[in-house]
C-alpha cells in the first residue's frame, strides 16, 4: 500500500512566533512528528508542506522531504487543512505519484508516536473507515454545560440540569494531532472527516493543544509525565 505522511507547517504563526520550529524540550517541535512518522515504517514519503525556508531546512535535517513549496494562498490565515492537502496531492499527481493512504500530521503534536500511527492505520484498514484520528474524552459532562452572560449563568441544555453526570453518555473531542485518511475519498468528497470516520481514544495525558505560552509550558510538563510513565 503506497502511503505518504504530510506535515503541514507554514511559517506565519501569530500567537507563538516560529511556533512550528520552536524548541520543545531541546528539539524543534516539528521534529517529533517527523521522527514518529519515519520510525513507524508506514510511509513511502514523509514530507513537510511549508512556505518557509527555515522550516524547510529543519525538516530536511530531521529526514523529511520538501519537494515543493506551499503556495501563498494555502499559507495565509484563511487556508484550511483541506486546502493544503489538496494542493499537496495535486502536486504529487503532477509528478506522476498517487497514494492509497495518507496521514495529515500537525507540526505541533510532539506526543504522537510511531505506535499510535500504526494503531490508527490498523483501525482504518480493519474497519474500512475513510479517516481515523485520535480523540480524547471531555473531563466534564458536556450535556451539563452552562453559559455566562454578564455574570449570569444559564444551562446550555436545561433538559440535563438534574441528570447525574455519571448517567450521561461520554463525549469526546479531536485531540488535534493527525488524521489517517484515504486520499481517493478525500479528493472525491473534499472532506477530511466523512460520516465514515473512526476515533482512536487516547488518554488525557497524551495530547495537548498548543495555542499560548501557557499551553506550551503545560504541554512540556505533560510530555515529561508521559515519558516518566
C-alpha positions in Angstrom: 0.0 0.0 0.0 1.5 3.3 -1.1 1.4 5.9 1.7 2.5 9.4 2.5 2.8 11.5 5.7 2.0 15.2 5.1 3.2 17.5 7.8 1.6 20.9 7.5 4.0 23.6 8.8 3.5 27.1 7.5 5.8 30.0 8.7 3.2 32.6 9.7 2.4 31.7 13.3 0.9 34.7 15.1 0.3 33.8 18.7 3.6 31.9 19.2 6.3 33.2 16.9 8.2 30.5 15.0 5.9 28.0 16.7 6.5 25.1 14.3 10.2 25.0 14.9 10.5 26.4 18.4 12.5 24.2 20.8 10.3 21.8 22.7 12.4 20.2 25.5 15.6 20.6 23.5 14.4 19.7 20.0 12.4 21.6 17.3 8.8 20.7 17.9 8.4 19.8 14.2 11.0 17.1 14.6 8.8 14.9 16.9 6.2 14.3 14.2 8.9 13.6 11.6 10.6 11.1 13.9 7.3 9.3 14.7 6.3 9.1 11.0 9.7 7.8 9.9 10.0 5.3 12.8 6.6 3.9 12.1 7.8 2.5 8.7 4.3 3.1 7.3 5.1 5.8 4.8 6.9 5.8 1.4 7.5 9.5 1.9 7.4 11.8 4.9 7.1 15.3 3.5 6.6 18.8 5.0 4.4 21.3 3.3 5.8 24.8 4.1 6.3 28.2 2.6 9.3 29.0 4.9 13.0 28.4 4.2 14.0 27.9 7.9 11.2 25.3 8.4 12.2 23.5 5.2 15.9 23.3 6.3 15.0 21.9 9.7 12.5 19.4 8.1 15.3 18.1 5.8 17.7 18.0 8.7 15.4 15.5 10.5 14.9 13.4 7.4 11.7 14.7 5.8 11.4 15.8 2.2 10.3 19.2 1.0 9.7 18.5 -2.7 7.9 21.8 -3.4 6.9 24.9 -1.5 3.4 25.8 -0.4 1.7 28.5 -2.4 0.9 31.8 -0.7 -2.8 31.2 -0.9 -2.5 28.0 1.1 -0.2 29.6 3.7 -2.3 32.5 4.8 -4.6 32.7 7.9 -7.7 31.6 5.9 -6.4 28.4 4.3 -7.9 25.2 5.7 -6.2 21.9 6.2 -8.2 20.5 3.3 -6.8 23.3 1.1 -3.2 22.3 2.0 -3.8 18.6 1.5 -5.5 19.2 -1.9 -2.5 21.2 -3.0 0.0 18.6 -1.9 -1.9 15.7 -3.5 -2.3 17.6 -6.8 1.4 18.5 -6.8 2.3 14.8 -6.4 -0.1 13.9 -9.1 1.7 16.2 -11.5 4.9 14.3 -10.6 3.1 11.0 -11.5 2.6 9.9 -7.9 -0.5 8.9 -6.1 -1.1 7.2 -2.7 -3.6 4.7 -1.3 -3.1 6.0 2.2 -2.2 9.4 3.7 -1.6 10.9 7.1 -2.0 14.6 7.8 0.2 15.2 10.8 0.2 18.6 12.6 3.7 20.0 13.3 3.0 20.9 16.9 2.0 17.3 18.0 5.0 16.1 20.0 3.0 13.4 21.7 2.5 11.4 18.6 4.3 8.1 18.5 5.1 5.5 15.8 2.9 3.0 17.7 -0.1 5.4 17.7 0.2 5.9 14.0 0.3 2.2 13.4 -2.8 1.7 15.6 -4.6 4.3 13.6 -3.7 2.7 10.3 -4.7 -0.7 11.6 -8.1 0.6 12.7 -8.7 2.3 9.3 -7.9 -0.9 7.4 -9.7 -3.3 9.7 -12.9 -1.3 9.9 -12.8 0.1 6.4 -13.0 3.7 7.7 -12.4 6.7 5.4 -10.5 8.5 8.2 -9.2 7.7 11.7 -7.9 10.3 14.2 -7.1 10.4 17.9 -9.8 11.6 20.3 -10.0 12.4 24.0 -12.8 12.3 26.4 -14.1 15.6 27.9 -13.3 15.6 31.6 -16.8 17.0 32.4 -20.2 16.1 31.0 -20.7 18.5 28.1 -24.5 18.0 28.4 -24.4 19.9 31.7 -22.5 22.9 30.2 -23.6 26.4 31.2 -23.4 29.8 29.5 -22.2 33.0 31.3 -23.5 36.4 30.1 -22.8 39.5 32.2 -22.1 37.1 35.1 -25.5 35.5 34.8 -25.3 31.7 34.3 -27.8 29.5 32.4 -28.0 25.9 31.4 -27.0 25.3 27.8 -29.1 22.2 27.8 -31.8 22.6 30.5 -33.1 19.0 29.9 -30.0 17.7 31.6 -29.8 20.1 34.6 -30.8 17.4 37.1 -29.2 14.4 35.4 -26.2 12.9 37.2 -23.0 13.3 35.2 -22.3 9.6 35.5 -25.6 8.8 33.8 -24.7 10.8 30.7 -23.1 9.4 27.6 -19.4 10.3 27.5 -18.4 12.9 24.9 -15.1 13.2 23.1 -13.1 15.9 21.2 -10.5 15.8 18.4 -7.0 15.6 20.0 -5.6 17.8 17.2 -2.7 15.5 16.3 -3.2 13.8 13.0 -5.7 12.2 10.5 -5.0 9.0 8.7 -7.2 9.0 5.6 -7.9 7.6 2.1 -6.8 10.2 -0.5 -9.3 8.9 -3.1 -12.2 9.5 -0.7 -10.9 12.9 0.4 -10.4 14.1 -3.2 -13.8 12.9 -4.2 -15.7 14.5 -1.2 -13.5 17.4 -0.3 -13.9 16.3 3.3 -11.2 15.1 5.6 -13.7 13.8 8.1 -16.6 12.0 6.5 -19.6 10.2 8.0 -17.4 7.0 7.9 -14.7 8.2 10.3 -13.2 6.3 13.3 -11.9 7.7 16.6 -8.9 6.3 18.4 -9.3 7.1 22.1 -6.2 8.3 23.8 -5.6 9.3 27.5 -5.8 13.0 28.6 -2.0 13.0 29.3 -1.1 12.0 25.7 -2.0 15.3 23.9 -2.3 19.0 24.5 -3.4 21.7 22.1 -0.7 24.5 22.0 -2.0 27.9 21.2 -0.5 30.1 24.0 2.7 30.3 26.0 0.8 28.7 29.0 -0.2 25.8 26.7 3.4 25.3 25.7 4.5 25.0 29.4 1.7 22.6 30.2 2.5 20.5 27.1 6.1 20.2 28.2 5.0 19.2 31.7 2.6 16.6 30.3 5.2 15.2 27.9 7.7 14.7 30.8 5.0 12.9 32.8 4.0 10.8 29.8 7.6 9.6 29.3 8.2 9.1 33.0 5.3 6.6 32.9 
